[in-house]
Amino acid sequence: MLLLIFLFILLPAYPPIIAAGIINKAIENVAENGTIILLSDCTDYTAVFEKSVTVKSKEGSTFGFAPRYTYLPYKDATVTMEGLNFNGLSIYGSTQNAVETVTLNNCSGS
């Protein structure tokens, strides 16, 4: 995992590629409207999307995205999920008058 983070720091123009356990760190480090590529199932307890991003499985794979709580607390956040398998996905938005958008492309599960 350290190597993957190290590569991200050296090559910030490429999407961060992550293994399980560090989705929030990836969200923190990816650029606005950037892409996070999962290398394995994401089973973190929470995922807090502080900006608009795309989360997708590595090319040719379908990984699980199953944080117990997924939050979009910021105004006008847009999260796109591609090629993921959900297991009890729950998404929570802000309590303010904000528009949060979640787009699911080629995903399965519930």
WOBEL-V126517 format. One line per field, one symbol per residue. ss: DSSP state (H for helix, E for strand, - for the rest). psi: psi as a letter, one per 20 degrees, with the letter a starting at -180 (. if undefined). burial: + if it has 9 or more other C-alpha atoms within 8 Angstrom, else -. A space follows every 10 residues. Layout:
ss=???
psi=???
burial=???
This chain:
ss=-HHHHHHHHH -----EEE-- --HHHHHHH- ---EEEEE-- -E---EEE-- --EEEEE--- --EEE---EE EE-----EEE EE-EEE---- EEE------- EEEEE--EE-
psi=hhgggghghh miiqqppqrq ikghhgghiq qpjappppir qokqhqoooj rprpprqqpj qoqqolqhpo qmiqpkpppp ppkqpqnkpp pparjrmqop ppppplrra.
burial=---++--+-- ----++++++ -+++-++--+ ---+++++++ ++++-+++++ ++++++++-- -+++++++++ +++++-++++ +++++++-+- -+++---+-+ ------+---
